[in-house]
Amino acid sequence: MKRQIRQSKSEKAAAREAAEALAIQALTYIAADGDRLGHFLAESGAGPAEIRRAAADPGFLLGVLDYVAGDESLLVGLAEEIGFDPFDVAKARLALAGKRWDG
């Protein structure tokens, strides 16, 4: 029988906050290079003017993490740039989706 571990509201809020921060760092990394930004805009369908407003939307931030997770070279470059474990993107995606990472 698998034991369920409950996550407190404050732990969920902290995980979500960290996930949002990582997604914003990823968006900043993408926007810092014209080619990366162009590809992202083409994939997301968002315009440059919409990005700032959209960055406050958890669903959009989840999409940013999905985009990064789907491009290994982008993921590795971002990880090297800001110094995190690429696997943290998977954890952040779960946190933004309201799920707990147990492994």
C-alpha positions as CSV (number, residue, x, y, z in Angstrom):
1,M,0.0,0.0,0.0
2,K,1.4,3.3,-1.0
3,R,1.5,5.9,1.8
4,Q,0.1,9.3,0.9
5,I,2.0,12.3,2.1
6,R,0.0,15.4,2.6
7,Q,1.5,18.7,1.7
8,S,0.5,21.7,3.8
9,K,-1.0,24.8,2.2
10,S,2.1,26.7,3.0
11,E,4.3,24.0,1.4
12,K,2.0,24.1,-1.7
13,A,2.2,27.9,-1.9
14,A,6.0,27.8,-1.5
15,A,6.4,25.2,-4.2
16,R,4.1,27.1,-6.5
17,E,6.0,30.3,-5.9
18,A,9.3,28.6,-6.7
19,A,7.8,27.1,-9.8
20,E,6.5,30.5,-11.0
21,A,10.0,32.0,-10.3
22,L,11.7,29.3,-12.4
23,A,9.2,29.8,-15.2
24,I,9.8,33.6,-15.2
25,Q,13.6,32.9,-15.3
26,A,13.0,30.6,-18.2
27,L,10.9,33.3,-20.0
28,T,13.7,35.9,-19.3
29,Y,16.3,33.5,-20.8
30,I,14.1,32.9,-23.8
31,A,13.5,36.6,-24.3
32,A,17.3,37.4,-24.1
33,D,18.0,36.0,-27.5
34,G,16.1,37.0,-30.6
35,D,16.1,33.5,-32.2
36,R,14.9,31.9,-29.0
37,L,12.2,34.5,-28.6
38,G,11.1,34.2,-32.2
39,H,10.7,30.4,-31.9
40,F,8.8,30.8,-28.6
41,L,6.5,33.4,-30.0
42,A,5.8,31.2,-33.1
43,E,5.1,28.2,-31.0
44,S,3.0,30.0,-28.3
45,G,1.0,32.2,-30.6
46,A,1.6,35.1,-28.2
47,G,2.8,38.5,-29.4
48,P,5.7,40.4,-27.9
49,A,3.3,42.9,-26.3
50,E,1.2,40.1,-24.7
51,I,4.1,38.3,-22.9
52,R,4.4,40.7,-20.0
53,R,0.7,40.5,-19.2
54,A,0.6,36.7,-19.8
55,A,3.6,36.2,-17.4
56,A,1.2,36.7,-14.5
57,D,-0.9,33.8,-15.6
58,P,0.0,30.4,-14.1
59,G,-1.3,28.6,-17.1
60,F,1.0,30.6,-19.4
61,L,3.9,30.0,-17.1
62,L,3.1,26.3,-17.2
63,G,3.2,26.6,-21.0
64,V,6.7,28.2,-20.7
65,L,7.9,25.2,-18.7
66,D,6.3,22.8,-21.2
67,Y,8.1,24.6,-24.0
68,V,11.4,24.5,-22.2
69,A,11.0,20.8,-21.3
70,G,10.3,20.0,-24.9
71,D,13.6,21.3,-26.2
72,E,16.6,19.6,-24.7
73,S,19.1,22.2,-25.9
74,L,17.0,25.0,-24.5
75,L,16.6,23.1,-21.2
76,V,20.3,22.5,-20.9
77,G,21.3,26.0,-21.8
78,L,18.8,27.4,-19.3
79,A,20.1,25.1,-16.6
80,E,23.7,26.1,-17.2
81,E,22.7,29.8,-17.3
82,I,20.8,30.0,-14.1
83,G,22.4,27.0,-12.3
84,F,19.6,24.5,-11.6
85,D,19.0,20.8,-12.2
86,P,17.1,20.4,-15.4
87,F,14.9,17.9,-13.6
88,D,13.6,20.9,-11.6
89,V,11.5,21.9,-14.6
90,A,9.4,18.7,-14.2
91,K,8.9,19.4,-10.5
92,A,7.9,23.0,-11.3
93,R,5.5,21.9,-13.9
94,L,3.8,19.6,-11.4
95,A,3.7,22.4,-8.8
96,L,2.0,24.8,-11.2
97,A,-0.5,22.1,-12.1
98,G,-1.3,21.8,-8.4
99,K,0.2,18.4,-8.0
100,R,2.8,17.2,-5.5
101,W,6.2,15.8,-6.6
102,D,7.1,12.8,-4.4
103,G,10.1,11.4,-6.2
